[in-house]
Amino acid sequence: MRLDPNDPVVVSATFGRQVEQFLNSDIGVYLVRVAKDQSDAATEKLKLADPYNPTVIANLQHDIRVAESVVGWLADAVRAGQQALEQLEEE
């Protein structure tokens, strides 16, 4: 069977594999580590934040969401790629 490189399923499988390889690279490992460290640091600050200062709390929550989002987006891309690959293998 010959795969069409423009098929959205093939594109998704290829992209997912590229993201997976990126995550295993030195840069990918670094970015995931920094995102986790940033989220952890903001979470610790949030625990000690003045409960009557909504601006500080909102800013810390934002920092946590951004850091977690980066890792989540990458994980979503890998997961979608794996699902696409499974779909191609079934065909």
N, C-alpha and C positions, 0 to 999 in steps of 0.2 A: 504494500500500500504506500503510495506517495502522498506526503503531507503538503497541503497548501500553506505556504508561510503567511498568507494573508488571512487565513481562517482565524476568527476571533479566539477559538479554543486553542489553536496552536500558539497564537500570540500570547495568550494568558499563561499557557504552560511554559513558554520560553521566558517570559518576564519573571514568573515565579522562580524559575531556576536561577536567573540572573540575580535576583534579590537574595536568594539563598546563598549563592556564591559570595555576594557582597557581604552578607552577614558573617560569613566565615573568614573574611579577609581581615587584615589588621585594622583597617579603617572601620569596617562594620562592627567589629568587636569593641573598638574604642567608642564609637557613637552610642552603642547600646549601653556600655558601662557608664558613660557620662550622663546619659538620659536617666539611668537608674539612680546614679549618685545624686543628680539634681532633684529627682522626685523624692528620694529618701531625705535629703537635706531640708527640702521645703516641708515635708511631712513633720520632721522633728521641730522645725520652727513653728509650724501650725499648732503643735501640741502646747507650745509655750506662749502663743500669741494672746494678746489682750482680747478677751472675748467681747469687749465693748468697742473694738476698733475694726469696723467692717471693711475698711479699705485694705488694711494689712491682711486680713483673712481672705478677702477676695483675690488679692495679688498672689498669695501663697497657693490658693486653690488653683489659680490660673497656671502658675508654674508647674504644679503637679500634673494638671491636665495636659499641658503641652509636652512635657517629658514622656508621659505615658502614651500620648497619641503617636509620637514618632515610632515607638516600639510597636504599637498596635498596628499602624499602617504597614509597617514592614512585615509583620506577622500575617496580616490579612493578605498581602500580595503573595507570600509563600503558600499560604493555605489555598488561595484561589488557583495558583499554579499547580498545586498538587491535585486538586479536584479536576482541573482541566486535563492533566496528564492521565488520571484515572479514566476520564471520559474517552480520551483518545485510545487508551489501551483496550477499552470495551468494544470499540468500533472495529 
